[in-house]
Amino acid sequence: MSKIKTRPFDAANYLHDEEDVAAYLEAVLQESDPALLAGALGDIARARGMTQLAKDTGLSRESLYRSLSGERAPSSDTLFKVLKALGLQLSVHSAKAV
C-alpha cells in the first residue's frame, strides 16, 4: 500500500489574479476579524512576493511576516501601507444593503 503525501493548505497557491484576490478578501472581511485579515494579506503578499512588498512599503520582510502572520492584528499604519503596495483599496457600504 502506498502512502499519500499531503501538505498543509496554503491560500497563496490559489491567488492567481485580481479576481481571486478580491473574492478572497471579500470573504475574509465578512468575518470582521482583524487577525484573519492580516493573515489573508500575508497570503496575498506571499503569492505576489514578500521581498517586493518590503521594498514597496519600506518595512522589513521580517516585520511584514510578523504583522501578516494572522496571529495578531497589524497596526493601521502597516495595514494601509500593505494595501497600497498591493494595489488594493478598501471600500465601505451599508451592511443593510447586503
Stockholm file with secondary structure:
# STOCKHOLM 1.0

chainA/1-98         MSKIKTRPFDAANYLHDEEDVAAYLEAVLQESDPALLAGALGDIARARGMTQLAKDTGLSRESLYRSLSGERAPSSDTLFKVLKALGLQLSVHSAKAV
#=GR chainA/1-98 SS CCCCCCCCCCGGGGCCSHHHHHHHHHHHHTTCCHHHHHHHHHHHHHHHCHHHHHHHHTCCHHHHHHHTSSSSCCCHHHHHHHHHHTTCCCCCCCGGGC
#=GC SS_cons        CCCCCCCCCCGGGGCCSHHHHHHHHHHHHTTCCHHHHHHHHHHHHHHHCHHHHHHHHTCCHHHHHHHTSSSSCCCHHHHHHHHHHTTCCCCCCCGGGC
//
